């Protein structure tokens, strides 16, 4: 499929460089010769460390102490008391919520 017009100018004629244009950007100039020595010579040399230098010494901590023995019967009793308290608070909160809902629904209906 030919999209360009056969009788018009070339489609790329607009983008071509004119033949008589002067060398504006210096493309015809020769490139300068590269320097024989590289610009970056690497990091600077570090002075040698002192022969008396030593890394910091960390003292060894004492071994961990043994944990006290657990009283399983006391733990079970404490868990049971906590469960009873939690259920009691939940029942009181549920009863208050039920009473409030009944009051609000009765007010709306009647």
Secondary structure by P-SEA (a helix, b strand, c coil): cccccccccccccccccccccccccccccccccccccccccccccccccccccccccccccccccccccccaaaaaaaaaaaaaaaaaaaaaaaaaaaaaaaaaaaaaac
